[in-house]
């Protein structure tokens, strides 16, 4: 299954770690939104979209990328993220991305989220939360998620 993953990871590089773990399992191509060549999209069977969660949604460049895509037929996508809250808020934090993908005609084959370190805003005073996350356990969960996608 030819897979393309588009990701952004601007706060502490946490989502990049998850993106690379998933990429390894799927043998995917990994790009940032600005590196995406829209003309090659048709070559891929599966598209992954992931970033940190900023104000309860994915990075704006990633959301805008989906908005710019042409309508897709029979194309599978998956969504991933890291955030302060992690899996606990996955439904709310992935809502904007999920909505855009469904509007473009994608089938959402899976979603993954885990905690990522953050010292955003007042959290800086406490030297941040989720120190060391994503950790080895998070990375192996991301790899299990990617294996399930192979069979989806
Ligand atoms: C501007 C900003 C807004 C954030 N908003 C949220 C949020 O709404 N919910 C949440 O759980 N975490 C939030 N976080 C924490 C990030 O989602 C978390 O640190 C994530 O792992 C960052 O991923 P990255 O290092 O790949 O950019 C925010 C962080 C920043 C910097």
Boltz pocket constraint, residues with backbone or C-beta under 6 A from the ligand:
constraints:
  - pocket:
      binder: B
      contacts: [[A, 8], [A, 9], [A, 10], [A, 11], [A, 12], [A, 13], [A, 14], [A, 15], [A, 16], [A, 51], [A, 52], [A, 53], [A, 54], [A, 55], [A, 56], [A, 57], [A, 82], [A, 83], [A, 84], [A, 85], [A, 86], [A, 89], [A, 114], [A, 115], [A, 116], [A, 117], [A, 118], [A, 119], [A, 120]]
      max_distance: 6.0
